Amino acid sequence: MNKIEISFKINDEKKKLEVDGNVTLLKLIREVLKLTGTKEGCGIGECGACTVLVDGKAVNSCLVLAGQIDGCEILTIEGLAKNGELHKIQKAFIDYGAVQCGFCTPGMIMSAKAFLDKNPHPTRDQIKLAISGNLCRCTGYKQIVDAIEASAKTG
């Protein structure tokens, strides 16, 4: 396989790596960088478990080739907490019982982060639409929407 060199920033840390041209961002994050908070669900961009932010935009990392992030800034669930303090969305997910098995949680939180960064005062319907690309098999979504709504109000 052809190797390519990429430079990017992930969770405020600069990286310069040589990777196979066909490696996905998801594989780069989990297998090369060992940041396992980002989950692999379906592998075809349908479930949202692998959602990370690329230059502030929520993307399914299973659908992005590592070469596409050259020069970009990536934020994963591991990069949300600062100085040992959980991000307000992470806190709200705990407070509102929006975490069951936890598999969808990182992707759900990252989608919520990207959404709230652009729309800090959303309606419940806007929140539902914003997370419509993230599947949860446990909570029925009410607690997730409640948590996102609450974190918007604390912002």
N, C-alpha and C positions, 0 to 999 in steps of 0.2 A: 504494500500500500504506500502511496505517496504521503510523505510527512510534510506538514505545513507548520510554520512558526506563527504563533499568535501572541499578542500582547493585550492585556485587558486588566480591569480592576474588578476584584470580587470582594464584597464586604469590606471595602476601603483598603484592600491590600493589592498592590500591583503585582501582576504575574506576567511572565514571559515563558511560554512553553512550546515544545514541539509535539504535535499530535498527528495521529492519522487523519487524513482528509475526510474520512467518512464517520468519524466519531461524533456523537451527538453532544449537545451541551449537557444533557442529563448524565450521560456516561462520564463526561469530563468532571462534572461536579461531584458525583458519587464515587466513581472508581479512581480517578486520578487525584482529585483534591480531597477526597475522603470526607466530604460534607454530606452526611447521610440523612439530614433532615428533609431534603427534597426527595420525594418518593416516586417510584415508578409504578404506575397503575396499569393503564391499558397499552401504552407505547404507541398509540396512534392519535393522540391529541383530543381524545373524547372525554377524559375523566377529570383533568385539571390537577391531579395529585402532584404533578411535577412542575407546577407553576412557580416561576421566579420572575424577578423584574430585570429587564434589560433596558438600560437607559430610562428607567422609570415606568416602562410599559410591561404589563403582565403578559408573559408568553409561556406556552407549553414547551418546556425545555427538551422534551422528547422529539419535537419537530424541528429544532434548530440545530444546524451543524455548528460544531465548535468554531470553524473558520469564519462563520458569520458574526461572531462576537469580537473579532479583532478590533481593538480600539474602543470597545464598549465598557460600560460600567454595569456590573451584575450585582444584584442583591438577592441573597437567599435567606431562608428563615433564620439561619445562624447569625446573620448580620443585623437582624432587627433589634435585638436587645443591645443596649449601650451601657457600659460600665456596670454590668451585673444587674441592670434594671430591665425588666421585660417591657416591651413596647405596649402602649395602651391597648392595642387590638389583642395582643397576646393575653394581657390581664383580663380583658373583657370576656374572652373565650373561656377562661377559667371561671370567672365570676358568674357567668350565665350558663354554665354547664354545656357549652357548645363543643366540648371534646368528649367523644365516646371512645371508640377504638383508637382514634388519633391519626389514622392513616391519611385522611383527607385534609387534616388540620393545617399543615404547612402551606399547601396550595391554596386553601381557602383564605388563610390569613394574608398570603401574598397578593391574592386577587383583591381582597378588601383594602389592603394598603394602597395599591395602585389606584383603585377606585376613589378612596377617600382623599388621596392626594389631589385628585382632580375635581372632586365634588365633596367638599367637607360637610355639607348640610343636606344629605340626601333624604328622599322619602323611602318608606319601606319598599315600595314597588321598584324604585331605582336600585335599591340594595339587592333585591331578588334578581333583577335583570343582570346586575354586575357580577353576581356569583353563579349565573346560570350555566357557565362552562365548567363548574366544579361539582362533582357528584359526591354525595355523602350517603352511606348506606345505614347509618345509625340514628341520627338525631331527628330526622324529619324536617330539618332546616329552621324551625322556629327559633331554637336557641341560638343558632348561628346568626340569623337576621337580627335577633335581639342584641347579641353581642356587638355586631357591627354598628347597629343603630346607637347603642350606648357609647361605644368608643367615638363615634362622630360627635356626640353631645359633649364629651369630655375634652374634645380637641380645641 
